[in-house]
């Protein structure tokens, strides 16, 4: 399963996961984490991208098992 986490701006991170267990956990326990995009293949959801508030950074790092990626322009 692919998971990643990167910074959008000073207040938010973006999280991407293909793991349905993590998707369910985010939906159940983190109402302030909003989906930004849902990815489908053949009518079946395969991944979700979330907008994560900065205060959830540590929780998301531990849940996804990844560190925040440094994106350089």
N, C-alpha and C positions, 0 to 999 in steps of 0.2 A: 504494500500500500504506500502511496506517495503522500507525504505531508510536507508542508513548507509554511514559513512564517516570515513576513517582511514588513518593513515600515512604509506606511502610506504618507503620513505627515507627522507633526509633533504630537498629535493627540491620538492617533489611531494606527493600528497594525492591520495587515491583511493575513488571513490564515486560509490555507487550501488543504483539503483532505479528501481522500477517496475511501476512507474507512467508515463504514456505516455505523459501527459502534461509537466512534467519536462524534459523528453527526448526531446520533440520538442523545449522547451525553450533553452536547452543547445545547441542543434544543430543550432538554429537560432542566438543566441546572444553570444555564447562563442566558437569562432573558434579555440582557443588554448587548449580547453578541448577535449582530444582525447579518443575515445572508445578503451578499452582494450579487452573487451569480450562482446559478445551478447549471450543471453540465449533464447532458443526456446523450445516450447512444441507443438507438433503436427503441426509443420510448422509455428507457430505464435510466434513472438517475445514477450517474457514476461518480460525481464529485460535487462539492459545494465550496464556494469561496466566501469567507466571512469578513466583516469589518469588526475588529476587536478594539475596545477602549484600552487605553494605555494601562489602566489599573489592573487589567486581566493578563498582562504580559507574562508574568510568572506562571500563572495557571495554564495558559495556552502552551508555553514552552514545555512544561512537564507533561501535559496531556498528549501533545503531538510528538514529543520526543525529539524536537529539533530546536536549534537556536535561531535567533533573528538573523536573516540573511542581509548582508550589506550590498545594496544595489547602487552601483555607480553609473552615472550618466556619461 
